Amino acid sequence: MTLLNSTGFATSDFAQWNEAGQVLLLAVMFIGGSAGSTGGGVKIIRWLVILKAIRRQLSTTVYPDVVEPVRLGGQVIDEEVVRGIFAFTFLYLFIFAVSTVVITLDAGRVGLELTTLEALSASIATIGNIGPGFGMLGPFGSYLEFPVTSKLLMIVLMWLGRLEVVPVLVLFTRSFWEW
């Protein structure tokens, strides 16, 4: 599925699919490629760690005295790594949500009417480096009608998504630049 691995290829115009199908595809955009791939999204391995950490939390809520580390492939994952994955995912989703609102407001400012699904897909398609979205952003559409300010935001989102969110944000911290 090209929306999962961010190749951007399309054999049919999924922008014409029903809304339930498009929402499913939108969810797939968040999953992303496998670890080490240049595909966009959060990455499958991170979602797996999050699901295992949530399952552990539910288990330790029921049995508070149980010590249950998060394991992947039989190996214990360090708690700092688990926290880092949660932090990355939160930042990714936060940036996605804020950029969706900004894209919607900016499009409205110039009279461009976007549906909620189009605005969501514009944001996730750019931060996930996926390419196509839904509606006018479909596989046979383009981003041409967006205002320049939205396009600049989308460029930043593509940069953030390709280089990963945390390393880029570290560039904007004071401690990174102190010698």
C-alpha positions in Angstrom: 0.0 0.0 0.0 1.7 3.2 -1.2 0.2 5.4 1.5 1.8 3.2 4.2 5.3 3.2 2.7 5.1 6.8 1.2 6.0 6.0 -2.4 3.1 8.1 -3.6 2.2 5.7 -6.4 -1.5 5.2 -7.2 -3.3 2.8 -9.5 -6.7 4.2 -8.7 -8.1 7.5 -7.5 -8.7 6.8 -3.8 -9.8 10.4 -3.4 -13.0 9.2 -5.0 -13.5 6.4 -2.5 -16.2 6.7 0.2 -15.4 8.5 3.5 -14.9 5.3 5.5 -12.3 4.0 3.1 -10.5 7.4 3.1 -10.5 7.5 6.9 -8.9 4.0 6.9 -6.3 5.2 4.5 -5.7 8.2 6.7 -5.0 5.9 9.7 -2.6 3.9 7.5 -0.7 7.2 6.8 0.1 7.4 10.5 1.5 3.9 10.7 4.4 4.6 8.3 7.1 2.3 7.1 9.3 -0.2 8.8 12.2 0.7 11.1 15.1 2.0 9.1 13.0 2.8 6.0 12.8 6.3 4.5 9.0 5.9 4.5 7.1 8.5 6.4 4.8 8.2 9.4 5.5 7.2 13.0 6.9 3.8 12.0 5.5 0.3 12.7 8.1 -0.5 15.4 7.2 2.6 17.4 3.5 1.7 17.3 4.3 -1.8 18.4 6.3 -0.5 21.4 3.5 1.9 22.3 0.9 -1.0 22.2 3.1 -3.2 24.4 3.6 -0.3 26.9 -0.1 0.3 27.0 -0.8 -3.4 27.6 1.9 -3.4 30.3 0.3 -0.3 32.0 -3.1 -2.0 32.0 -1.6 -5.1 33.5 0.3 -3.3 36.2 -2.9 -1.3 37.0 -4.7 -4.6 37.8 -1.6 -6.2 39.5 0.4 -3.2 40.9 3.2 -5.5 42.4 4.0 -7.1 39.1 7.2 -5.9 37.3 6.6 -6.4 33.6 9.2 -4.9 31.2 8.3 -4.0 27.7 9.8 -6.7 25.4 10.4 -6.7 21.7 11.8 -9.8 20.0 12.4 -11.3 23.5 14.6 -8.5 24.5 13.8 -5.9 27.2 13.4 -2.4 25.9 14.9 0.2 28.2 12.4 2.5 29.9 14.2 5.6 28.5 13.7 4.3 25.0 10.0 3.7 25.7 9.6 7.2 27.0 11.5 8.5 24.0 9.1 6.7 21.7 6.1 8.2 23.5 7.6 11.7 23.4 8.3 11.4 19.6 4.8 10.1 18.9 3.2 12.9 21.0 5.3 15.5 19.3 4.4 14.0 15.9 0.7 14.0 16.6 0.8 17.5 18.2 2.6 19.0 15.2 0.1 17.2 12.9 -2.9 18.6 14.8 -1.5 22.2 15.0 -0.5 22.1 11.3 -4.0 20.8 10.3 -5.6 23.8 12.1 -3.1 26.3 10.5 -3.7 24.8 7.0 -7.5 25.0 7.5 -7.4 28.6 8.7 -4.9 29.7 6.1 -6.9 28.1 3.3 -10.1 29.8 4.6 -8.2 33.2 4.7 -7.8 33.0 0.9 -11.2 31.6 0.2 -10.1 28.0 -0.4 -12.7 25.6 1.0 -11.2 22.5 2.4 -13.1 19.6 3.9 -11.9 18.3 7.3 -10.6 15.2 5.5 -8.6 17.3 3.0 -7.1 19.4 5.7 -6.1 16.3 7.8 -4.7 14.6 4.7 -2.7 17.7 3.7 -1.1 17.8 7.1 -0.3 14.0 7.4 0.7 13.7 3.7 3.3 16.4 4.2 4.7 15.5 7.6 4.7 11.9 6.6 6.2 12.6 3.2 3.5 10.6 1.6 2.6 12.8 -1.3 -1.1 12.4 -2.2 -4.0 13.2 0.1 -7.7 13.3 -0.4 -10.1 15.5 -2.4 -8.1 18.0 -4.5 -4.9 16.5 -3.0 -5.7 13.0 -4.4 -3.3 11.0 -6.4 -4.3 12.9 -9.5 -4.6 16.3 -7.9 -2.1 18.8 -6.6 -1.3 21.3 -3.9 -1.3 24.2 -6.4 -4.3 26.0 -5.0 -2.9 26.3 -1.5 -1.7 29.8 -0.4 2.1 30.3 -0.3 2.0 30.4 3.5 0.5 26.9 3.7 3.0 25.7 1.1 5.8 27.0 3.3 4.4 25.3 6.3 4.1 22.1 4.3 7.8 22.4 3.3 8.7 22.6 7.0 6.5 19.6 7.7 8.2 17.6 5.0 11.6 18.5 6.4 10.5 17.6 10.0 9.0 14.3 8.8 12.0 13.3 6.7 14.7 14.1 9.3 12.5 13.0 12.2 10.9 15.4 14.6 13.2 15.2 17.6 16.6 15.8 16.0 15.2 18.8 14.1 13.6 20.3 17.3 16.9 19.8 19.1 18.5 22.2 16.6 16.3 24.9 18.2 17.4 24.4 21.8 19.9 26.5 23.5 21.9 23.6 24.9 22.6 22.3 21.4 24.4 25.5 20.4 26.3 26.0 23.7 29.9 24.9 23.5 
